Amino acid sequence: QVQLVESGGGSVQAGGSLRLSCAASEYTYSSNCMAWFRQAPGKERERVAAIYTGDSSTYYADSVKGRFTISQDSAKITVYLQMNSLKPEDTATYYCAAGRRCYGSAFGFNYWGQGTQVTVSS
């Protein structure tokens, strides 16, 4: 099974930046979409950004548009999430996911990373 490992989380001040990485154990042909989700305490897991591995089409939650950028390496093994202008409300555990389609929710993503914590203080 494909294993995903996130890294790059940490604590930053509001307005700062972080770059998250998600490394896959291998390329999987069936995983046409890679995405970043986040979950804050007491809240539902929400999709932050997604990218189709084929044509690199990207999707973003309205709350992060213009601030976050999702990208992938040429080998399509690693996906990144560049987070700029971070806000306290961005504080959450961020998870990398892979699936056959870029679903709007967590349903349908069959591979998940362990999560990396992002904390933004004011």
N, C-alpha and C positions, 0 to 999 in steps of 0.2 A: 504494500500500500504506500501511497505517496505520503511523505512526512513533510510538514511545513514548520519552519522555525523562524519566529520573529525576533528582531533585535532592534536596538536603537532608542528604546524608550528611556524616559528619565524625567527629571524635574526641571522646569524652566519657569522664568518669569513671564507674565503676560507680554505679548509682543515678540517673544522669542521664537526660535525655530527648532525643529527636530526633524530628523530623517529616519524613518522606519524602513527596515529591510525584512523581506520574507524570502527565505531560501528554501526551495523545494529539493527534496532528495533526488528527484529525477524529473525529467520532462514527461508529462503524460498527455498523450494525444487527445484523450477524452475530456480533459479539463480545458475547456475553451474560454473560461473566464476565471480571472483571479480578482479578488476583492478584499477590501479592508472593512471590517466592522468594528464597532466600539460598543462597550457596555459600561455605563456608569452605575453606581450603586442605586438600586431601586428603580432602574429604568430598563426598558426593553433593549435588546441588542439591535442596533441599527446599522444599516449600510452607509458607510462614509464615502467610499469610492470603489469603482470597479473598472476593469479593463478587459476587453476581449483580446486574447492572445494572438488571434489571427490578423486582424486589421488594426489593432491598437485603439479601437474606439473606446472612449472613456465616459464615465458617468459619475456625477458627484451629487451628494446631498446638498440641498440649498444652503444649509448652514455652513458649509465649508467651501463653496464655490469662490474662486478667486484667491483662496488662501492655501488650499491643499492641491497637490499634483500627484497623480498616480502614474507610474511608468514601469517599464520592464526592461531587462537587459536583452541583448541580442540573442542570447541562447534561450530566452523565455523560461529561465530557471528561477530567476530572482525578480521579485516585484518590489517597488519602492513606494513610499508615501512621504513626499516632502511636505512638511507642515510649517507654514509661515504664519506670522501674525497670530500666534496662538492666544486663545482666550481661556479664562478659567473654566468655562463651560465645555471646553474640549477635554477636560480631565476625564479619563476613562481607561479601561483596559482595552487595548486595541488588538484585534485578532485578524490574522490573515486567513483567507478561505479560497478554495478552488472548487469549481464545479463545471458542469456541462454548459450552463448558461448564466448570464448575468442577471440572476433573479433579484427582485427588489427587496427580498427579505432573506433571512438566514435559511429558510427552507430551500432545499435543493442543492445546497453546497455540501459536498460530501467529504471534503478534507479541511481540517482546521489546525491552526497552529495553537501553541500553548498560551499565547497572549503576552503582551508586553505593556507595562504600565506607563501611562503618560499623565503627569501631574503638572498643571499650570497654575501658578499662584499669581495673585494680583499685587 
